[in-house]
C-alpha cells in the first residue's frame, strides 16, 4: 500500500484567538499560519507526491496550495468531504475557555468515544468517516502509482489525531494523548498486514528519504537501521564518482 503524509493546516485567526472554528466559513490562515504552511511545503518539496487531497475548508485548501506550489510536477488538490473538520454543532464559534466549563468538556477529554456534540457529530463517527477516506484514497493511489506511492492529506487536528489513533491501534478514548500542531507532518504507511506510523506531529527535519519509498515487510527487531535520506545517498554517490 501507499504512504500518506498527514498535514494539519497552518494557524488560523480563530486558533490565535482561542475560538473553536469548526466548519465556519471565512476562517483563513493568519500571517504565522502562512509562514508555517510555507515551511511545511519546503520540507515536502523533496518528496515527489503523487497527489494531495484536502478538506473542503479554506484553511486546508490554502495550506494545500503552498504544498502544491513547491512540487516539481504540477497537480491539484481534490476536495474530500470526509476529511472535513468535526461538526462541533452548538460548540462552533465559542471560545475554548468558555467551553472548558461545560460538563461535556470532561467527556471530550476522557471518553471521546461517548461524545456527541449538541447539534453536531459523534466523535466516533468523525473517526470512522475520516479513516475510511484515508484508506480509500491510499488504495486508489497505490493502484494507480504502485506500492511506493506517497501522497498528502491536508486536514484538521482532531481528524488527524483520530486517523493516527487508528493507525496506532489505540482506542478513540486515548486519542487525546496525541498532539497535532498547526502545519505539522505525520506519516503513516499502510502495509499489507498493518499500518506503520513513521512520524507524528513533526514541524522540522529532512523528509527527502520518502522519495526512496518505504521498505515494507516485517518490523525490524531492535529497531533496524532506519530510513536513509535521499540527499545523503546522493551525496555519497557523488563523492564516490
Secondary structure as UniProt FT lines:
FT   STRAND          3..8
FT   HELIX           13..17
FT   TURN            22..23
FT   TURN            25..26
FT   HELIX           31..44
FT   TURN            45..46
FT   STRAND          52..54
FT   HELIX           58..69
FT   STRAND          77..79
FT   HELIX           81..83
FT   HELIX           89..91
FT   TURN            92..93
FT   HELIX           96..99
FT   TURN            100..101
FT   HELIX           103..110
FT   HELIX           112..114
FT   TURN            118..119
FT   HELIX           123..145
FT   TURN            147..148
FT   STRAND          150..155
FT   HELIX           157..168
FT   HELIX           172..177
FT   TURN            182..183
FT   STRAND          185..190
FT   STRAND          195..202
FT   HELIX           208..212
FT   TURN            221..222
FT   HELIX           230..240
//
